[in-house]
Amino acid sequence: MALSKRSIETLLDLVEIKLSCLCVTDREDAREQATLEACRRELSALGGMKNGSAVLTFPTKSAPKTQSAATA
């Protein structure tokens, strides 16, 4: 069974989201991260994307920026 390009892109997006939310705290998390990164490479190869260039990457988690009442 072949996957459509759209299905591959959707799966890549899901893998990227999972990777961006993953906090590695133990060996099991590190294994999951390595598995997801391998999955991302395989899906990119299936979709014919060079180095995952068509994949949207998300920034790492950070505290939201807030404006103070004086500057608003």
C-alpha positions in Angstrom: 0.0 0.0 0.0 1.4 3.4 -1.0 0.9 6.6 0.9 -0.1 9.8 -0.9 2.1 12.8 -0.6 -0.5 14.5 1.5 -0.6 11.6 3.9 3.2 11.7 4.2 3.2 15.4 4.9 0.5 15.0 7.5 2.4 12.2 9.3 5.6 14.4 9.1 3.7 17.2 10.8 2.5 14.9 13.5 6.0 13.6 14.1 7.3 17.2 14.3 4.6 18.2 16.8 5.4 15.1 19.0 9.1 15.9 18.8 8.6 19.5 19.8 6.5 18.5 22.8 8.8 15.7 24.0 10.8 16.4 27.2 13.6 13.9 27.5 13.9 12.9 31.2 14.9 9.3 31.0 16.2 6.5 28.7 12.7 5.6 27.5 12.1 9.2 26.4 15.5 9.3 24.7 14.6 6.1 22.8 11.2 7.6 21.8 13.0 10.7 20.5 15.5 8.6 18.5 12.6 6.6 17.0 10.7 9.7 16.1 13.7 11.3 14.5 14.3 8.1 12.4 10.6 8.1 11.5 11.0 11.7 10.3 13.9 10.8 8.1 12.1 7.8 6.6 9.0 9.8 5.9 11.0 12.6 4.4 12.7 10.1 2.1 9.4 8.6 1.1 8.0 12.0 0.3 11.1 12.9 -1.8 11.8 15.9 0.4 15.5 16.9 0.6 16.6 17.0 4.2 13.0 17.5 5.4 13.1 21.0 3.9 9.3 21.0 3.4 8.7 20.2 7.1 7.6 23.0 9.4 9.7 23.0 12.6 8.4 24.4 15.8 10.5 26.4 18.3 11.3 24.8 21.6 9.0 25.6 24.6 9.7 29.0 26.2 7.8 31.2 28.6 5.2 33.4 26.8 6.1 37.1 26.4 3.9 39.4 28.3 3.5 43.2 28.1 3.4 45.2 31.2 0.5 47.6 31.8 2.9 50.6 31.5 3.9 49.7 27.9 0.5 48.6 26.6 
